[in-house]
Amino acid sequence: MAEFVNPFSGVIPPRKLSQNELVRAIRLNIAAEHEAVHLYMSHADATDNPLAKKVLINIANEERQHAGEFARLLELLTGDEDEWLKKGAAEVDEMAEGLK
């Protein structure tokens, strides 16, 4: 799996993360969970083996749950993440309404 731009990949930093660094790390963790979902679902779609498909989909759904856990942590760390997500959702709702 890609490491994006993680400066701490496989290495524990010699100091504790600052609050801003922790927020960035959690955002990276969310991206990694979404990337894992994409990978596992593409593997599930690429096989006709029912057991492999079932296991891959199950694991992908576990990664989705992890993404939710990280998202909640991010909200608690930032205090405003949900506000930004709601604004984005409202913009899509407006666009969808305009198509009706």
Phi and psi restraints in degrees (range 20) as a CNS / XPLOR table:
assign (resid 1 and name C) (resid 2 and name N)
       (resid 2 and name CA) (resid 2 and name C) 1.0 -64.1 20.0 2
assign (resid 2 and name N) (resid 2 and name CA)
       (resid 2 and name C) (resid 3 and name N) 1.0 146.9 20.0 2
assign (resid 2 and name C) (resid 3 and name N)
       (resid 3 and name CA) (resid 3 and name C) 1.0 -99.2 20.0 2
assign (resid 3 and name N) (resid 3 and name CA)
       (resid 3 and name C) (resid 4 and name N) 1.0 3.4 20.0 2
assign (resid 3 and name C) (resid 4 and name N)
       (resid 4 and name CA) (resid 4 and name C) 1.0 50.8 20.0 2
assign (resid 4 and name N) (resid 4 and name CA)
       (resid 4 and name C) (resid 5 and name N) 1.0 -122.0 20.0 2
assign (resid 4 and name C) (resid 5 and name N)
       (resid 5 and name CA) (resid 5 and name C) 1.0 -124.2 20.0 2
assign (resid 5 and name N) (resid 5 and name CA)
       (resid 5 and name C) (resid 6 and name N) 1.0 38.4 20.0 2
assign (resid 5 and name C) (resid 6 and name N)
       (resid 6 and name CA) (resid 6 and name C) 1.0 -71.8 20.0 2
assign (resid 6 and name N) (resid 6 and name CA)
       (resid 6 and name C) (resid 7 and name N) 1.0 110.1 20.0 2
assign (resid 6 and name C) (resid 7 and name N)
       (resid 7 and name CA) (resid 7 and name C) 1.0 -71.5 20.0 2
assign (resid 7 and name N) (resid 7 and name CA)
       (resid 7 and name C) (resid 8 and name N) 1.0 -13.7 20.0 2
assign (resid 7 and name C) (resid 8 and name N)
       (resid 8 and name CA) (resid 8 and name C) 1.0 -107.0 20.0 2
assign (resid 8 and name N) (resid 8 and name CA)
       (resid 8 and name C) (resid 9 and name N) 1.0 18.2 20.0 2
assign (resid 8 and name C) (resid 9 and name N)
       (resid 9 and name CA) (resid 9 and name C) 1.0 -55.3 20.0 2
assign (resid 9 and name N) (resid 9 and name CA)
       (resid 9 and name C) (resid 10 and name N) 1.0 111.2 20.0 2
assign (resid 9 and name C) (resid 10 and name N)
       (resid 10 and name CA) (resid 10 and name C) 1.0 73.3 20.0 2
assign (resid 10 and name N) (resid 10 and name CA)
       (resid 10 and name C) (resid 11 and name N) 1.0 3.8 20.0 2
assign (resid 10 and name C) (resid 11 and name N)
       (resid 11 and name CA) (resid 11 and name C) 1.0 -129.2 20.0 2
assign (resid 11 and name N) (resid 11 and name CA)
       (resid 11 and name C) (resid 12 and name N) 1.0 130.2 20.0 2
assign (resid 11 and name C) (resid 12 and name N)
       (resid 12 and name CA) (resid 12 and name C) 1.0 -81.5 20.0 2
assign (resid 12 and name N) (resid 12 and name CA)
       (resid 12 and name C) (resid 13 and name N) 1.0 125.9 20.0 2
assign (resid 12 and name C) (resid 13 and name N)
       (resid 13 and name CA) (resid 13 and name C) 1.0 -64.5 20.0 2
assign (resid 13 and name N) (resid 13 and name CA)
       (resid 13 and name C) (resid 14 and name N) 1.0 154.3 20.0 2
assign (resid 13 and name C) (resid 14 and name N)
       (resid 14 and name CA) (resid 14 and name C) 1.0 -73.2 20.0 2
assign (resid 14 and name N) (resid 14 and name CA)
       (resid 14 and name C) (resid 15 and name N) 1.0 -1.5 20.0 2
assign (resid 14 and name C) (resid 15 and name N)
       (resid 15 and name CA) (resid 15 and name C) 1.0 -141.9 20.0 2
assign (resid 15 and name N) (resid 15 and name CA)
       (resid 15 and name C) (resid 16 and name N) 1.0 166.7 20.0 2
assign (resid 15 and name C) (resid 16 and name N)
       (resid 16 and name CA) (resid 16 and name C) 1.0 -75.9 20.0 2
assign (resid 16 and name N) (resid 16 and name CA)
       (resid 16 and name C) (resid 17 and name N) 1.0 151.0 20.0 2
assign (resid 16 and name C) (resid 17 and name N)
       (resid 17 and name CA) (resid 17 and name C) 1.0 -69.5 20.0 2
assign (resid 17 and name N) (resid 17 and name CA)
       (resid 17 and name C) (resid 18 and name N) 1.0 142.5 20.0 2
assign (resid 17 and name C) (resid 18 and name N)
       (resid 18 and name CA) (resid 18 and name C) 1.0 -72.6 20.0 2
assign (resid 18 and name N) (resid 18 and name CA)
       (resid 18 and name C) (resid 19 and name N) 1.0 168.4 20.0 2
assign (resid 18 and name C) (resid 19 and name N)
       (resid 19 and name CA) (resid 19 and name C) 1.0 -57.9 20.0 2
assign (resid 19 and name N) (resid 19 and name CA)
       (resid 19 and name C) (resid 20 and name N) 1.0 -44.7 20.0 2
assign (resid 19 and name C) (resid 20 and name N)
       (resid 20 and name CA) (resid 20 and name C) 1.0 -64.3 20.0 2
assign (resid 20 and name N) (resid 20 and name CA)
       (resid 20 and name C) (resid 21 and name N) 1.0 -40.1 20.0 2
assign (resid 20 and name C) (resid 21 and name N)
       (resid 21 and name CA) (resid 21 and name C) 1.0 -66.8 20.0 2
assign (resid 21 and name N) (resid 21 and name CA)
       (resid 21 and name C) (resid 22 and name N) 1.0 -38.0 20.0 2
assign (resid 21 and name C) (resid 22 and name N)
       (resid 22 and name CA) (resid 22 and name C) 1.0 -63.8 20.0 2
assign (resid 22 and name N) (resid 22 and name CA)
       (resid 22 and name C) (resid 23 and name N) 1.0 -43.5 20.0 2
assign (resid 22 and name C) (resid 23 and name N)
       (resid 23 and name CA) (resid 23 and name C) 1.0 -59.6 20.0 2
assign (resid 23 and name N) (resid 23 and name CA)
       (resid 23 and name C) (resid 24 and name N) 1.0 -45.3 20.0 2
assign (resid 23 and name C) (resid 24 and name N)
       (resid 24 and name CA) (resid 24 and name C) 1.0 -63.0 20.0 2
assign (resid 24 and name N) (resid 24 and name CA)
       (resid 24 and name C) (resid 25 and name N) 1.0 -39.0 20.0 2
assign (resid 24 and name C) (resid 25 and name N)
       (resid 25 and name CA) (resid 25 and name C) 1.0 -64.2 20.0 2
assign (resid 25 and name N) (resid 25 and name CA)
       (resid 25 and name C) (resid 26 and name N) 1.0 -41.1 20.0 2
assign (resid 25 and name C) (resid 26 and name N)
       (resid 26 and name CA) (resid 26 and name C) 1.0 -66.2 20.0 2
assign (resid 26 and name N) (resid 26 and name CA)
       (resid 26 and name C) (resid 27 and name N) 1.0 -39.2 20.0 2
assign (resid 26 and name C) (resid 27 and name N)
       (resid 27 and name CA) (resid 27 and name C) 1.0 -60.5 20.0 2
assign (resid 27 and name N) (resid 27 and name CA)
       (resid 27 and name C) (resid 28 and name N) 1.0 -40.7 20.0 2
assign (resid 27 and name C) (resid 28 and name N)
       (resid 28 and name CA) (resid 28 and name C) 1.0 -64.6 20.0 2
assign (resid 28 and name N) (resid 28 and name CA)
       (resid 28 and name C) (resid 29 and name N) 1.0 -39.9 20.0 2
assign (resid 28 and name C) (resid 29 and name N)
       (resid 29 and name CA) (resid 29 and name C) 1.0 -62.0 20.0 2
assign (resid 29 and name N) (resid 29 and name CA)
       (resid 29 and name C) (resid 30 and name N) 1.0 -41.0 20.0 2
assign (resid 29 and name C) (resid 30 and name N)
       (resid 30 and name CA) (resid 30 and name C) 1.0 -61.8 20.0 2
assign (resid 30 and name N) (resid 30 and name CA)
       (resid 30 and name C) (resid 31 and name N) 1.0 -45.2 20.0 2
assign (resid 30 and name C) (resid 31 and name N)
       (resid 31 and name CA) (resid 31 and name C) 1.0 -61.4 20.0 2
assign (resid 31 and name N) (resid 31 and name CA)
       (resid 31 and name C) (resid 32 and name N) 1.0 -40.2 20.0 2
assign (resid 31 and name C) (resid 32 and name N)
       (resid 32 and name CA) (resid 32 and name C) 1.0 -64.9 20.0 2
assign (resid 32 and name N) (resid 32 and name CA)
       (resid 32 and name C) (resid 33 and name N) 1.0 -38.1 20.0 2
assign (resid 32 and name C) (resid 33 and name N)
       (resid 33 and name CA) (resid 33 and name C) 1.0 -64.8 20.0 2
assign (resid 33 and name N) (resid 33 and name CA)
       (resid 33 and name C) (resid 34 and name N) 1.0 -43.5 20.0 2
assign (resid 33 and name C) (resid 34 and name N)
       (resid 34 and name CA) (resid 34 and name C) 1.0 -64.4 20.0 2
assign (resid 34 and name N) (resid 34 and name CA)
       (resid 34 and name C) (resid 35 and name N) 1.0 -38.4 20.0 2
assign (resid 34 and name C) (resid 35 and name N)
       (resid 35 and name CA) (resid 35 and name C) 1.0 -63.9 20.0 2
assign (resid 35 and name N) (resid 35 and name CA)
       (resid 35 and name C) (resid 36 and name N) 1.0 -40.0 20.0 2
assign (resid 35 and name C) (resid 36 and name N)
       (resid 36 and name CA) (resid 36 and name C) 1.0 -64.8 20.0 2
assign (resid 36 and name N) (resid 36 and name CA)
       (resid 36 and name C) (resid 37 and name N) 1.0 -40.9 20.0 2
assign (resid 36 and name C) (resid 37 and name N)
       (resid 37 and name CA) (resid 37 and name C) 1.0 -58.0 20.0 2
assign (resid 37 and name N) (resid 37 and name CA)
       (resid 37 and name C) (resid 38 and name N) 1.0 -47.3 20.0 2
assign (resid 37 and name C) (resid 38 and name N)
       (resid 38 and name CA) (resid 38 and name C) 1.0 -58.3 20.0 2
assign (resid 38 and name N) (resid 38 and name CA)
       (resid 38 and name C) (resid 39 and name N) 1.0 -46.2 20.0 2
assign (resid 38 and name C) (resid 39 and name N)
       (resid 39 and name CA) (resid 39 and name C) 1.0 -62.8 20.0 2
assign (resid 39 and name N) (resid 39 and name CA)
       (resid 39 and name C) (resid 40 and name N) 1.0 -50.3 20.0 2
assign (resid 39 and name C) (resid 40 and name N)
       (resid 40 and name CA) (resid 40 and name C) 1.0 -67.1 20.0 2
assign (resid 40 and name N) (resid 40 and name CA)
       (resid 40 and name C) (resid 41 and name N) 1.0 -38.9 20.0 2
assign (resid 40 and name C) (resid 41 and name N)
       (resid 41 and name CA) (resid 41 and name C) 1.0 -68.8 20.0 2
assign (resid 41 and name N) (resid 41 and name CA)
       (resid 41 and name C) (resid 42 and name N) 1.0 -35.9 20.0 2
assign (resid 41 and name C) (resid 42 and name N)
       (resid 42 and name CA) (resid 42 and name C) 1.0 -67.3 20.0 2
assign (resid 42 and name N) (resid 42 and name CA)
       (resid 42 and name C) (resid 43 and name N) 1.0 -35.3 20.0 2
assign (resid 42 and name C) (resid 43 and name N)
       (resid 43 and name CA) (resid 43 and name C) 1.0 -67.8 20.0 2
assign (resid 43 and name N) (resid 43 and name CA)
       (resid 43 and name C) (resid 44 and name N) 1.0 -40.9 20.0 2
assign (resid 43 and name C) (resid 44 and name N)
       (resid 44 and name CA) (resid 44 and name C) 1.0 -62.6 20.0 2
assign (resid 44 and name N) (resid 44 and name CA)
       (resid 44 and name C) (resid 45 and name N) 1.0 -41.3 20.0 2
assign (resid 44 and name C) (resid 45 and name N)
       (resid 45 and name CA) (resid 45 and name C) 1.0 -67.6 20.0 2
assign (resid 45 and name N) (resid 45 and name CA)
       (resid 45 and name C) (resid 46 and name N) 1.0 -24.2 20.0 2
assign (resid 45 and name C) (resid 46 and name N)
       (resid 46 and name CA) (resid 46 and name C) 1.0 -91.4 20.0 2
assign (resid 46 and name N) (resid 46 and name CA)
       (resid 46 and name C) (resid 47 and name N) 1.0 4.6 20.0 2
assign (resid 46 and name C) (resid 47 and name N)
       (resid 47 and name CA) (resid 47 and name C) 1.0 -127.6 20.0 2
assign (resid 47 and name N) (resid 47 and name CA)
       (resid 47 and name C) (resid 48 and name N) 1.0 151.4 20.0 2
assign (resid 47 and name C) (resid 48 and name N)
       (resid 48 and name CA) (resid 48 and name C) 1.0 -102.0 20.0 2
assign (resid 48 and name N) (resid 48 and name CA)
       (resid 48 and name C) (resid 49 and name N) 1.0 0.4 20.0 2
assign (resid 48 and name C) (resid 49 and name N)
       (resid 49 and name CA) (resid 49 and name C) 1.0 -74.2 20.0 2
assign (resid 49 and name N) (resid 49 and name CA)
       (resid 49 and name C) (resid 50 and name N) 1.0 112.9 20.0 2
assign (resid 49 and name C) (resid 50 and name N)
       (resid 50 and name CA) (resid 50 and name C) 1.0 -62.3 20.0 2
assign (resid 50 and name N) (resid 50 and name CA)
       (resid 50 and name C) (resid 51 and name N) 1.0 -37.4 20.0 2
assign (resid 50 and name C) (resid 51 and name N)
       (resid 51 and name CA) (resid 51 and name C) 1.0 -67.6 20.0 2
assign (resid 51 and name N) (resid 51 and name CA)
       (resid 51 and name C) (resid 52 and name N) 1.0 -47.8 20.0 2
assign (resid 51 and name C) (resid 52 and name N)
       (resid 52 and name CA) (resid 52 and name C) 1.0 -59.8 20.0 2
assign (resid 52 and name N) (resid 52 and name CA)
       (resid 52 and name C) (resid 53 and name N) 1.0 -43.6 20.0 2
assign (resid 52 and name C) (resid 53 and name N)
       (resid 53 and name CA) (resid 53 and name C) 1.0 -60.0 20.0 2
assign (resid 53 and name N) (resid 53 and name CA)
       (resid 53 and name C) (resid 54 and name N) 1.0 -46.2 20.0 2
assign (resid 53 and name C) (resid 54 and name N)
       (resid 54 and name CA) (resid 54 and name C) 1.0 -61.6 20.0 2
assign (resid 54 and name N) (resid 54 and name CA)
       (resid 54 and name C) (resid 55 and name N) 1.0 -45.6 20.0 2
assign (resid 54 and name C) (resid 55 and name N)
       (resid 55 and name CA) (resid 55 and name C) 1.0 -65.0 20.0 2
assign (resid 55 and name N) (resid 55 and name CA)
       (resid 55 and name C) (resid 56 and name N) 1.0 -45.0 20.0 2
assign (resid 55 and name C) (resid 56 and name N)
       (resid 56 and name CA) (resid 56 and name C) 1.0 -62.1 20.0 2
assign (resid 56 and name N) (resid 56 and name CA)
       (resid 56 and name C) (resid 57 and name N) 1.0 -42.8 20.0 2
assign (resid 56 and name C) (resid 57 and name N)
       (resid 57 and name CA) (resid 57 and name C) 1.0 -66.4 20.0 2
assign (resid 57 and name N) (resid 57 and name CA)
       (resid 57 and name C) (resid 58 and name N) 1.0 -39.9 20.0 2
assign (resid 57 and name C) (resid 58 and name N)
       (resid 58 and name CA) (resid 58 and name C) 1.0 -60.7 20.0 2
assign (resid 58 and name N) (resid 58 and name CA)
       (resid 58 and name C) (resid 59 and name N) 1.0 -45.6 20.0 2
assign (resid 58 and name C) (resid 59 and name N)
       (resid 59 and name CA) (resid 59 and name C) 1.0 -66.0 20.0 2
assign (resid 59 and name N) (resid 59 and name CA)
       (resid 59 and name C) (resid 60 and name N) 1.0 -40.6 20.0 2
assign (resid 59 and name C) (resid 60 and name N)
       (resid 60 and name CA) (resid 60 and name C) 1.0 -58.7 20.0 2
assign (resid 60 and name N) (resid 60 and name CA)
       (resid 60 and name C) (resid 61 and name N) 1.0 -42.1 20.0 2
assign (resid 60 and name C) (resid 61 and name N)
       (resid 61 and name CA) (resid 61 and name C) 1.0 -66.8 20.0 2
assign (resid 61 and name N) (resid 61 and name CA)
       (resid 61 and name C) (resid 62 and name N) 1.0 -33.6 20.0 2
assign (resid 61 and name C) (resid 62 and name N)
       (resid 62 and name CA) (resid 62 and name C) 1.0 -63.6 20.0 2
assign (resid 62 and name N) (resid 62 and name CA)
       (resid 62 and name C) (resid 63 and name N) 1.0 -38.6 20.0 2
assign (resid 62 and name C) (resid 63 and name N)
       (resid 63 and name CA) (resid 63 and name C) 1.0 -65.1 20.0 2
assign (resid 63 and name N) (resid 63 and name CA)
       (resid 63 and name C) (resid 64 and name N) 1.0 -35.8 20.0 2
assign (resid 63 and name C) (resid 64 and name N)
       (resid 64 and name CA) (resid 64 and name C) 1.0 -62.8 20.0 2
assign (resid 64 and name N) (resid 64 and name CA)
       (resid 64 and name C) (resid 65 and name N) 1.0 -39.2 20.0 2
assign (resid 64 and name C) (resid 65 and name N)
       (resid 65 and name CA) (resid 65 and name C) 1.0 -64.8 20.0 2
assign (resid 65 and name N) (resid 65 and name CA)
       (resid 65 and name C) (resid 66 and name N) 1.0 -41.8 20.0 2
assign (resid 65 and name C) (resid 66 and name N)
       (resid 66 and name CA) (resid 66 and name C) 1.0 -58.9 20.0 2
assign (resid 66 and name N) (resid 66 and name CA)
       (resid 66 and name C) (resid 67 and name N) 1.0 -42.0 20.0 2
assign (resid 66 and name C) (resid 67 and name N)
       (resid 67 and name CA) (resid 67 and name C) 1.0 -59.3 20.0 2
assign (resid 67 and name N) (resid 67 and name CA)
       (resid 67 and name C) (resid 68 and name N) 1.0 -39.4 20.0 2
assign (resid 67 and name C) (resid 68 and name N)
       (resid 68 and name CA) (resid 68 and name C) 1.0 -65.5 20.0 2
assign (resid 68 and name N) (resid 68 and name CA)
       (resid 68 and name C) (resid 69 and name N) 1.0 -39.0 20.0 2
assign (resid 68 and name C) (resid 69 and name N)
       (resid 69 and name CA) (resid 69 and name C) 1.0 -63.8 20.0 2
assign (resid 69 and name N) (resid 69 and name CA)
       (resid 69 and name C) (resid 70 and name N) 1.0 -44.2 20.0 2
assign (resid 69 and name C) (resid 70 and name N)
       (resid 70 and name CA) (resid 70 and name C) 1.0 -65.8 20.0 2
assign (resid 70 and name N) (resid 70 and name CA)
       (resid 70 and name C) (resid 71 and name N) 1.0 -37.8 20.0 2
assign (resid 70 and name C) (resid 71 and name N)
       (resid 71 and name CA) (resid 71 and name C) 1.0 -62.5 20.0 2
assign (resid 71 and name N) (resid 71 and name CA)
       (resid 71 and name C) (resid 72 and name N) 1.0 -41.4 20.0 2
assign (resid 71 and name C) (resid 72 and name N)
       (resid 72 and name CA) (resid 72 and name C) 1.0 -65.7 20.0 2
assign (resid 72 and name N) (resid 72 and name CA)
       (resid 72 and name C) (resid 73 and name N) 1.0 -42.6 20.0 2
assign (resid 72 and name C) (resid 73 and name N)
       (resid 73 and name CA) (resid 73 and name C) 1.0 -60.3 20.0 2
assign (resid 73 and name N) (resid 73 and name CA)
       (resid 73 and name C) (resid 74 and name N) 1.0 -42.2 20.0 2
assign (resid 73 and name C) (resid 74 and name N)
       (resid 74 and name CA) (resid 74 and name C) 1.0 -60.4 20.0 2
assign (resid 74 and name N) (resid 74 and name CA)
       (resid 74 and name C) (resid 75 and name N) 1.0 -41.4 20.0 2
assign (resid 74 and name C) (resid 75 and name N)
       (resid 75 and name CA) (resid 75 and name C) 1.0 -61.8 20.0 2
assign (resid 75 and name N) (resid 75 and name CA)
       (resid 75 and name C) (resid 76 and name N) 1.0 -43.3 20.0 2
assign (resid 75 and name C) (resid 76 and name N)
       (resid 76 and name CA) (resid 76 and name C) 1.0 -66.0 20.0 2
assign (resid 76 and name N) (resid 76 and name CA)
       (resid 76 and name C) (resid 77 and name N) 1.0 -35.1 20.0 2
assign (resid 76 and name C) (resid 77 and name N)
       (resid 77 and name CA) (resid 77 and name C) 1.0 -74.6 20.0 2
assign (resid 77 and name N) (resid 77 and name CA)
       (resid 77 and name C) (resid 78 and name N) 1.0 -37.8 20.0 2
assign (resid 77 and name C) (resid 78 and name N)
       (resid 78 and name CA) (resid 78 and name C) 1.0 -93.3 20.0 2
assign (resid 78 and name N) (resid 78 and name CA)
       (resid 78 and name C) (resid 79 and name N) 1.0 -33.8 20.0 2
assign (resid 78 and name C) (resid 79 and name N)
       (resid 79 and name CA) (resid 79 and name C) 1.0 81.0 20.0 2
assign (resid 79 and name N) (resid 79 and name CA)
       (resid 79 and name C) (resid 80 and name N) 1.0 -8.9 20.0 2
assign (resid 79 and name C) (resid 80 and name N)
       (resid 80 and name CA) (resid 80 and name C) 1.0 -136.8 20.0 2
assign (resid 80 and name N) (resid 80 and name CA)
       (resid 80 and name C) (resid 81 and name N) 1.0 6.7 20.0 2
assign (resid 80 and name C) (resid 81 and name N)
       (resid 81 and name CA) (resid 81 and name C) 1.0 -60.6 20.0 2
assign (resid 81 and name N) (resid 81 and name CA)
       (resid 81 and name C) (resid 82 and name N) 1.0 -42.3 20.0 2
assign (resid 81 and name C) (resid 82 and name N)
       (resid 82 and name CA) (resid 82 and name C) 1.0 -63.0 20.0 2
assign (resid 82 and name N) (resid 82 and name CA)
       (resid 82 and name C) (resid 83 and name N) 1.0 -34.1 20.0 2
assign (resid 82 and name C) (resid 83 and name N)
       (resid 83 and name CA) (resid 83 and name C) 1.0 -61.3 20.0 2
assign (resid 83 and name N) (resid 83 and name CA)
       (resid 83 and name C) (resid 84 and name N) 1.0 -43.1 20.0 2
assign (resid 83 and name C) (resid 84 and name N)
       (resid 84 and name CA) (resid 84 and name C) 1.0 -67.7 20.0 2
assign (resid 84 and name N) (resid 84 and name CA)
       (resid 84 and name C) (resid 85 and name N) 1.0 -39.9 20.0 2
assign (resid 84 and name C) (resid 85 and name N)
       (resid 85 and name CA) (resid 85 and name C) 1.0 -64.8 20.0 2
assign (resid 85 and name N) (resid 85 and name CA)
       (resid 85 and name C) (resid 86 and name N) 1.0 -39.8 20.0 2
assign (resid 85 and name C) (resid 86 and name N)
       (resid 86 and name CA) (resid 86 and name C) 1.0 -65.2 20.0 2
assign (resid 86 and name N) (resid 86 and name CA)
       (resid 86 and name C) (resid 87 and name N) 1.0 -39.6 20.0 2
assign (resid 86 and name C) (resid 87 and name N)
       (resid 87 and name CA) (resid 87 and name C) 1.0 -61.7 20.0 2
assign (resid 87 and name N) (resid 87 and name CA)
       (resid 87 and name C) (resid 88 and name N) 1.0 -43.4 20.0 2
assign (resid 87 and name C) (resid 88 and name N)
       (resid 88 and name CA) (resid 88 and name C) 1.0 -64.0 20.0 2
assign (resid 88 and name N) (resid 88 and name CA)
       (resid 88 and name C) (resid 89 and name N) 1.0 -42.4 20.0 2
assign (resid 88 and name C) (resid 89 and name N)
       (resid 89 and name CA) (resid 89 and name C) 1.0 -63.2 20.0 2
assign (resid 89 and name N) (resid 89 and name CA)
       (resid 89 and name C) (resid 90 and name N) 1.0 -40.5 20.0 2
assign (resid 89 and name C) (resid 90 and name N)
       (resid 90 and name CA) (resid 90 and name C) 1.0 -63.3 20.0 2
assign (resid 90 and name N) (resid 90 and name CA)
       (resid 90 and name C) (resid 91 and name N) 1.0 -37.9 20.0 2
assign (resid 90 and name C) (resid 91 and name N)
       (resid 91 and name CA) (resid 91 and name C) 1.0 -63.2 20.0 2
assign (resid 91 and name N) (resid 91 and name CA)
       (resid 91 and name C) (resid 92 and name N) 1.0 -41.0 20.0 2
assign (resid 91 and name C) (resid 92 and name N)
       (resid 92 and name CA) (resid 92 and name C) 1.0 -67.8 20.0 2
assign (resid 92 and name N) (resid 92 and name CA)
       (resid 92 and name C) (resid 93 and name N) 1.0 -39.8 20.0 2
assign (resid 92 and name C) (resid 93 and name N)
       (resid 93 and name CA) (resid 93 and name C) 1.0 -59.5 20.0 2
assign (resid 93 and name N) (resid 93 and name CA)
       (resid 93 and name C) (resid 94 and name N) 1.0 -42.1 20.0 2
assign (resid 93 and name C) (resid 94 and name N)
       (resid 94 and name CA) (resid 94 and name C) 1.0 -62.2 20.0 2
assign (resid 94 and name N) (resid 94 and name CA)
       (resid 94 and name C) (resid 95 and name N) 1.0 -43.9 20.0 2
assign (resid 94 and name C) (resid 95 and name N)
       (resid 95 and name CA) (resid 95 and name C) 1.0 -63.1 20.0 2
assign (resid 95 and name N) (resid 95 and name CA)
       (resid 95 and name C) (resid 96 and name N) 1.0 -42.5 20.0 2
assign (resid 95 and name C) (resid 96 and name N)
       (resid 96 and name CA) (resid 96 and name C) 1.0 -64.9 20.0 2
assign (resid 96 and name N) (resid 96 and name CA)
       (resid 96 and name C) (resid 97 and name N) 1.0 -40.7 20.0 2
assign (resid 96 and name C) (resid 97 and name N)
       (resid 97 and name CA) (resid 97 and name C) 1.0 -62.1 20.0 2
assign (resid 97 and name N) (resid 97 and name CA)
       (resid 97 and name C) (resid 98 and name N) 1.0 -37.6 20.0 2
assign (resid 97 and name C) (resid 98 and name N)
       (resid 98 and name CA) (resid 98 and name C) 1.0 -66.4 20.0 2
assign (resid 98 and name N) (resid 98 and name CA)
       (resid 98 and name C) (resid 99 and name N) 1.0 -19.2 20.0 2
assign (resid 98 and name C) (resid 99 and name N)
       (resid 99 and name CA) (resid 99 and name C) 1.0 -88.5 20.0 2
assign (resid 99 and name N) (resid 99 and name CA)
       (resid 99 and name C) (resid 100 and name N) 1.0 -9.4 20.0 2
